Amino acid sequence: MRMNRPPAGLELPTPPAPLARLSQQLGHRIADDIRRSGPVSFEHYMRMALYEPGLGYYVNGLHKFGASGDFVTAPEQGKLFAGALARQVDEIARSLTGDYLIMEPGAGSGALARDLLSTLSHRPQRYLILETSAALRAVQRETLSELPDEVLQRIEWIDAPPDQPFDGVIIANEVADALPVAVFSIGKDGLQERCVRVHGDRLGWVDQTPRPRLAGAFADLQERLGKQLAVGYSSEICLDLPAWLETISRPLRTGTVLLIDYGYPRSEYYLPERSAGTLVCHYRHRAHFDPFVWPGLTDLSAFVDFSAVADAGARCGLELAGFTTQADFMVAMDAHEAIEAATDEATRMRLAGELKRLIMPGEMGEKFKLLGLCRGMEKPPSGFAFSDQRHRLQASSAAL
């Protein structure tokens, strides 16, 4: 069967035979699920494509990050991003009483943890990495092995957030975009859920009556938008976002959640020009929009609705402390000072190029946002002081 191969017109490099077989195995497993019970929600498909034990993209042990992987995150650009984030964490730590912890859900390659622990002036008592993938834990251990033993002793891998409350910082860098999403479309008869079926020898889309959970979330979305989405419109809702945020933030007694990701406020997420949604696939540094190509070898993600994050935080008893672009955060945390402190021209040029990639609108500067949620903090983090854009999270599309 060719269910995992690119359709005609989509030019992507063919993976080596062993990886193609892995993808084929996952494709057959998904197809068997569909044949047993009928079409599945895209949310179900995305969960299997990313997290199916031994086969899913994030758990199959294949290298994902950096120039040799499928995408590059801010920590892989160099140390400037981690340096700016370390300044912010140090500021938060100084306002806490006694020892504090850092918890990082989904630590990726471990580069951010490594660079934070190398840069922080006030290191945490423990650095908890919430990671359920054995394959990614192995990658993270290799990355972190560069640290001295005294620092390594502070790192602990966990399968779930701690039961005991703690004071500190939770850092979720490019995690929320990988939460499985439900996909909807507006037909002439109203809301439809975009599901996945087997069509011939391929996986493909089919529209069905929406599940009650999606129908309820969509009704809430329409009310908050203050307008009706047009016939033909298609997009996503992350139904698991509130539960995920509640799970990771529950043990935080005093401190801050810093969520870094690409996305938009709700009023911009569901603009007419985004009528095809935000779902995107990455395969060997190529972006495309067919989520059924090479499952297990392709990253699937959807942009984050930051208004939904703020709403979920409020339900968790968290205060919205700030919302800004990555560029403005870097400016607020004086990231340019590293360039000025460089002792040779080659280093200055390298750091200047790195900073450009992190802050320029055409690079990562406007695409990526930071959102802060606090509990029991007296003042908001200063990383949002240069350009706090919280007002964008409350605006409705009808008001634009």
N, C-alpha and C positions, 0 to 999 in steps of 0.2 A: 504493500500500500504506500501511497505517496502523501499521506495526510499531513506529514510534517514538512514537506518541501515547499519552497516558494512557488506561488502561482505564476503563470505567464505574465511577464511584464515587470516582475519584481526581481531585480538582479542582486543577489547576495552570494558571498563565497560559500562553497560547499564545505562543511566541516570534515575533518578526517573520519575515516570509516568507523573507528570505535565510538566517537562522539555521535555520529549519525545513528549508530545502533542504539545508544542510550536514549537519544531523542525518540527514535522509533518505538522503543519499549514504553516510554512514558505516553506517547501518542496512542498506542494500543490500549494502555491501561485506562486512559481517559475515554477512549471510544467504547471500551467494554462497560464502563460505568453508564454511558449514555444508552447503550443497547439494552442494559438491564432495566433502567428506570425511566428512559425517555430523556429528552433534552434537559441539560443542567443549566443553572444560572451561570452567567459569566463569572460571578464571584466564586462559585465552586470551581470552575475551570481555572481561574487565576490562582486560587489557593493550591491546586494540584500542580500547575505549571511551575510555581515558585517553590513550593514547600513539600511536595510529595516525597516521603522518606526515600533516600538513596538516589532519587531521580530528579527532583525539582531543582530549579536554577540555583537557589541559595543553599542547597544541602547536598549537592552531588560531588563536591570536592574540586570542581574546576575553578580555575583562577578567574576572578571577575573584575578586579580593580586595577587602575593604572593604565599605562600605555599599552601593556600587553593583554589587557582584559577587554571588557566591553564598554566601560565608561570611566571617567575620571571625576572623583569628588574633590571638594575644596582641600581636604587634608593632603591629597596626593599631589596638589599643585606645588607644595613646599611647606614652609613652617610659618608663614605670615598669618594665615587664618588661625592656626592653633595659638599663635602668640597673642592675637587680639582676643581670642576667646579666653585665654589664660588670664589676661588682665581683668576681664569681666568676672571670672570665677574667683580670682583673688579678692576683688572688691566685695563680692557676696560673702565669701568666707570670713572676711574681717568683721562683717556685721553679725555673724553667728557667735553663739557662746560655746566655747569648748571645741572639741574635735568635730570634724564634719566629714561627710562621705560624698563621693561622686558616683552616680550610677549612669551608665551609658547603655541603653537598649540598642541592640543591633550595631555593634562596633565596627562592622565592615572589615577592613584589612587590619585594623588596630593602629593605623597611622595617627589618628587623632588622639587616642589614649597615650601613645608613645610620646607625641610632641607636647601634649598638655603636661604630662608628668615630668618631662624634661624642662619645662618652662615655668611652671607655677612657682611663685615665691612661697606660698603657703600650701604645701601638699596635703591632700586629704589623708585621714587615718586609713581609709580603705577606698579603693577604686573598684567598684562592682561592674562587671561586664555581663549584662543580661543577654545571653546568647544560647539558643537551644541547638544550633547546628554544630555537630562535632567537627565537620569539615572547616567551618569558619573559625572555630576555636583554635584549630591547628594553625591556620594562617595567622591569627592574632598572636598566638604564643610565639611564633617565629618572629613576627615584627617586633614584639615587646621584649624579645630576648636581648636586644641591644641595651636595655636599661640596666643600671647597676643592681646588685642583689638587694640592697636596702629598699629600693623602689619597687622591685619585682615582688617583694614580700607583701606589699600593700594591695596587690591586684588579686581579685577573686572572681572566678566565673560562676555565675548562678543561672539556674533554670527558670526562676520566678522571682519577682520582687521580694525583698525580705519581709518577714512577718512583723518584726519589731520596727517601730517608728524611728526615723533618723532625721537629722538636720543636714542640709547640704544642697547639692545641685544635681538635677537630672538633665542630661544632654542627649537629645534625640536628633542626630544628624542624618538626614536623608533616610528616615525610617518610615514616616507616615505615608510617603508616596508609594511604598511597596505593600501597604495594606490592601487586601483584595477589595475590589469595588463592584457594586451592582451597576449595570448599564441599562438605561431606559431610553425609550424613544416615544415621541408624540405622534400617534397616527390620527387618521380622520375620525376614529371612534374613541380617541382618548389615549391614556397612558398604556404603554406596552413595555414588557421587560425583554431586553435582548438576551437571548439564551444561546446555548451552543448545542449543535446537533451534528450527527454524522451524515454527510451528503455525498453519496458515491464513495470515493476513496479519500475524501478530505473532511476536516472539521470546518464548520461554518456557522454563520449566524441564523437564528430563527426568532421571530418575535412571538411572545406568548403573553397570556394574562399575567399581570404582575403579582408576585407574592404579597400577602397583606403587609408584611414588614416594609417592603419597598413602597407600596402604595401609601402607607402612613407617612413615611419619610418624605415622599414626594409632595404630599399635601402640605406638610409643614414647610418644605422648601418654597412652594408656590406662595404661601402666606407671607413668608419672610421676604421674598423677592418683591412682593407687591404687584405682580403682573403675571399673566399667563404666558407660558412658553409656546411658541408657534408650532403648528403642524409640521412635521419633518425634523424637528429638533431632536438631537440625541446627545446624551452626556452621562455622567457618572455620579453616584452617591456612595460614599464610604460608610456603610451601615455599621461597621465594627469600630469606627473611630471613637465614639464615646466610651465604649467598654474598654478599649485599649488604653485610653488616657486615664480612665479611672483606675485600671489595674496598676499602671506604672507609678501613678502619683499617690496612691492610697497611703503608702508608708511615709510620705514626706510630711514631717511635722512642722518644720520651719525651713524655708528655702525657696528655690526657684527652679522651674522647669524651663529650659531653653530648647525650643524646637526650631531646627534649621532645615529648610526644604524649599523646593520650587513650587509655586502656586499663586493663587490670587485670593483676594477677598471675594465673598459670595457674589457681590454686585458685578464683579468683573469676570468671575468664573463662568457665569451663565449669560454672557452677552450674546447678542444675535450672531456676531461673527465667529463664535465658538460653537456653532450649531452641530459640529461633528464630534464634540467632546474633546477631552485632553489626553486620552489614553495614548501612550507612546511605547514603542518597543525598541530595545537597543541590542544589537548583535554586532560584535566586533567593531565598535565605534561607528556603526551605521544606524541611524534612526529610521524606522519605518512604522507602518500603521496596520500591519496584519498580525494580530496576536496569536495566530494559529501556526506560524512558521517556526520550525525547529523548537518545539516546547522542551524546556529543560536546558536549552542552550541560549535562550533569549530572555533578556530582562523585560518584564512588563511593569509599567508604573502609570499612575495617573497623578496629575497635578493636585496639590492639596488645597482644599477649601479652608482658608484660614479663619473665616468667620465661623465655620462649623467647629473648628478647634477652640475658638474663644467661647462659643456657646457650651461646648462639652466641658471646658475648664470651669465655667461658672457652676455647672451642675455638680462638679467635683469639689466645690468649695474653694476654687482657686481664683485669685484676682488677676485680671488682665493687666500686666505690668508694662507692656509695650509691644509695638509692632513696627518693623522697619525693614528696609532693604539691606542686603548684605553689604552693598557699597557704603551706605550711611553708617552701618554698624562699624565697619572697618575705619571710617573716618573718625567716628566718635571715640574709638579705642586707640587712636593715634598710631595706626599701623604704619604710617609713613616714616615714623621715627627710626624703624629698623634700617631703612635705606640711608637716612642721614647718618646713622651710627656706623655704617659700613666703612672699613678701613682701606678698601681698594676699589678701583673703578669697575673691575670685572664683577665683584660682588654687588656693587650698586646697580649695575646694569641687569644682573640676574634678578635681584629683588624687585627692581622697577618693572620688569616684565611680568613677574609673578603677581605683583600688586595690580597691574593693569588687567590681567585675566580675572582677578577677583572682584574688581570694582567697576569695570567699564560696562555700560549698558548692553553693548553687543556681545559681551562675554557672560560672566556670571553675576555681575553687580546688581542688575535689576530683576533678573529671573529668580534669584534666590532671596528668600525673606527669613527674618528671625522674629519669632514670637515668644514673649516672656510671660509666664504664669507664676504667680507668687502665692505663698501661704505664710502669713505671720511676719512679713517683712515690712519695715517702717518706710523705706523709700524704694522706688523702682531702680532697676539696674541702669547705670549711666550709658550703656551701649545704645539705649534708645533715645538719649537726650538730644542728639544732633537733629534727628528727624523722626519724632514719634508720630506714627500714622495710624493710631488706633481708630480714628474717626472713619477710616476707610472700611473697617470691619462692620460697622453698623449701617452704612449707607445702603439703601435699596436700589435696585436697578431702575425702578420707576422714577427715582429722584434724579437720575443722571441725565 
